[in-house]
Amino acid sequence: MTTETEIETATETATETGTTTVHLAVYDTLADWETGHATAWLARAGYTVRTVGPVAGEPVTTLAGIRIVPDLALADLRPEDSALLILPGAEKYDEGDELAPFTAKARAFLAAGVPVAAICGATAGLAKEGLLDDRPHTSAVSFYLAATGYKGGDHYVDADAVRDGDLITAGPTEPVAFAREIFARLGAYEGKRDAWFRLFHDSDPAAFEELNA
């Protein structure tokens, strides 16, 4: 159940862009497991999650074979209408430049001061876009990004997830750490993020009572 405090937190965060809408990019071969913690718990905190695809209304298919019909076309997405853009990983990031428009949109979001969160293959997309050349970041492993030919190797951090201002990055095995950094950037679950992380990352039973107190 969403509490009044959580809704107030979302409302306060929305003052940055005037919205509590979070946009989740969706495309073929999307890695299903990488963003579920973030989107589900943001929704519980009072955010509205909308999907953004190459074409509005044209289904995309995830790695699991699940069909998703995007709410919005990427071309129609504006930073000022969003509190956050989430880019999940996808095999297509490693297959060519088909998803380059999504990382170009990430550039526009960052330029406008609206946060972007990228995980797994999406970090390679950001690397190709040049968005990781001069800021701390992480991914699956350093040599995965090095293969893109990007110039940011010296800024690679061997960590579960990295938050550098408006940019959040994580590897494919860290959806919980990824979500925690998203919550921190948006100011969600203040005072309870540690308990949330211990519950879902460490299976700490004591954290359940703390989270729901």
NORNOR-V59231 format. One line per field, one symbol per residue. phi: phi as a letter, one per 30 degrees, with the letter a starting at -180 (. if undefined). burial: b if it has 24 or more other ideal C-beta (glycine too) atoms within 12 Angstrom, else e. A space follows every 10 residues. Layout:
phi->???
burial->???
//
This chain:
phi->.ddddddddd ddddddbibc ccccdbaeie deddbddddd dddddjdccc cbbebdicdc bdedidcbcd dbdedcdced cbcacccdda dddcclcece edddddeddd ddicdbbbbh eddddddddi dcdbbeabad addddeddid ccedcdcdbd abcbiccbba cdcbdddede ddedddidhe ibdddedddc cchddddddd dcd
burial->eeeeebeebb eebbeebebb bbbbbbbbbb bbbbbbbbbe bbbbbbbbbb bbbbeeeeeb ebbeeeebeb bbbbeebebe bbbbbbbbbb bbbbeeeebb bbbbbbbbbb eeebbbbbbb bbbbbbbbbe bbeebbbbbb ebebbeebeb ebeebbbeeb bbbbebbbbb bbebbbbbbb bbbbbbbbbe ebbebbbebb eeeeeeeeee bee
//
